Amino acid sequence: DGGITQSPKYLFRKEGQNVTLSCEQNLNHDAMYWYRQDPGQGLRLIYYSQIVNDFQKGDIAEGYSVSREKKESFPLTVTSAQKNPTAFYLCASRKEAEAFFGQGTRLTVV
Amino acid sequence: RKEVEQDPGPFNVPEGATVAFNCTYSNSASQSFFWYRQDCRKEPKLLMSVYSSGNEDGRFTAQLNRASQYISLLIRDSKLSDSATYLCVVNWAGTASKLTFGTGTRLQVTL
């Protein structure tokens, strides 16, 4: 079945550590996105990529980094520079109108 | 002013009721519009696109008012299973595939 997969589902990070969230899609979509969701704030765009080896900052890119070496993969690294990383992270891919989301990763800093 | 604004709710309605949500957007160059549904602690899923002439899908009707820069979602004959958060999503013209989400409106349908 085609779809978009995020892993892990839950992730715990110690302060000062970098962590990488995985996002893989087999939908053959060019565009991929990372969003962060906090209670009461909806989805905020972190980074997006419209083509392999190219990506753009979204509204809240500080403290995050991404890569797009393959069409299928768009990993997000949450660096120690991100001061408040605890959130629900959603990856999406899109071809035309509809965006398909992965099931999300809940990141908690302990 | 936020780019996309929604009333967060919650809207508490009895089964069978009709409920409507509005969403306003600030950029008049916005190109395309969508309603997504998000269940608690789950990912958003597309409910319906919103077309200029308005469109209907079963009990759901979406409308666009470009002059006033808002879109609406009407749900008729509400079901318990309609309980969720409804997200308004706007695609800006000129920024290709960048989607901007509203904060969502929570709907709770009760017996």
Interface residues (C-beta under 8 A of the other chain):
Chain A: A31 Y33 Y35 G40 Q41 G42 L43 R44 L45 Y48 Q50 G58 F88 L90 R94 A97 E98 A99 F101 G102 Q103 G104
Chain B: P8 S32 F34 R41 K42 E43 P44 K45 L46 S49 L87 V89 A96 S97 K98 L99 T100 F101 G102 T103 G104
